[in-house]
């Protein structure tokens, strides 16, 4: 169980790119799954992308081909490269981690036991 801190959010034009980072206070080597969720205004949090300990990535259908999730266990950091951003993807983005692997749902860890405070992404 570690503390997670997101960074890299900001305002970008539609069609632009942004890379989010999530730093962990402790090692994430033991985390079976780490990933990203987002919450848009008036909506619940939804899974965006997740990656397990074997490097297998899972994505929400809406971001496939545009987003790439990666993890660097040595640096205790999770990344989300977002390309061709759309206005509807304006949201608070959160990183999360858990001991279980990938969920059957695209973009989710099976059990996100802990998460950070979020970083705002605004696409206009």
N, C-alpha and C positions, 0 to 999 in steps of 0.2 A: 504494500500500500504506500503510494507516494503522492506528493503534491504536484499538480500540473499547472503550468502557466503558459497561456497562449500569447502569441505576438505576431505581428506582421499584417494585421488588419488595416483598413484604410478605405479611401474613396478612389474608385477607378471608373473609367468610361466603359460602357458596354462594349464587349469585344476585347477588353483588356485582360491582363493577367496579374496574378498576385500569388505570392507564396506565403503560407502560414507556417509558423513553427510552434511547437509545443515542447517546452522544456520540463523535465522532471527533476524533482529535488533528490530523488534516489534512482537507483538502477531500474531500468525497464527490461533488463534481460529476462527476468522471470515472468513477465506479462505475456500471457498467451495471445492476447489481442489488444491492439490499440487502434484508435480511430477518431473520426471527426463527426460531430453532429452539428446541426444548425437550427436556429429558431427564428423564423421570420415574424414580423409584427402580426399579432392576432392568431398565430398558429402554435402548435406544439412542436417540441424538438423532433427532428427527423434525422435518421442516419444518412450520412453523405458518403463516407468511405471508411474502410477498416482494413487492417492488415494483421495477419497472425504471425506466430513465431517462426514459421517456415517461409515467410515472405509472400504468402498468397494474399492477394488483395481482393476486396469486395467493394463494389460501388453501387450506389443508387442508379437506377436506369437513366435518370435525368442528367447525370454527370459523366456517364461512360464516354470515353474518348476525349474528354476535355480535362478531367481532373486526374491527378496521379498522387497516390498516397505512398509514403515511404517511411521507414524507421531506421534510425542509426542508434543501435543499442549502446555502442561504445560512448557516444555523446549524450546518451539519455534524451534523445530528441526525436520527435515525430514531425513529419512535414506533410503539407498538402499544397501541391502545385495546382493552381486553378487557372485555366486558360479559357479564352472565349467566354468570359463572364457575361451573364444575362442580368437584366434589371431585377427579375423576380428572385434572383439569388441573394439579394440584399438580406442580410440576417446577422445575428450574433452567432459566431462559430465557436464551438467548444470541442476540446479534445477530451477523450475518455480512454480508460483502460480497465481491463478485467482479467481474471484468471482463466476464464473460459475462452474457447476459440471463437471463430466466426459464427454468426447467426445465419440461419437459412435465408433471412431477408438480406437483400443487397444493401451494403453500406453500413451494416451493424455488427458490433461484437455481440456475442450471445449474452454476456452479462457485464455491462459497463459499471463496475463497482464504484469507480470514482472518476471525477472529471474536474476541469478547471473552471475559471470564472468567465471565460469567453473573450473573444476579440471581435469587434464590429467590422463587418464588411459592407460597404455601400457601393452599389453599382448604378450608375446613372447615364 
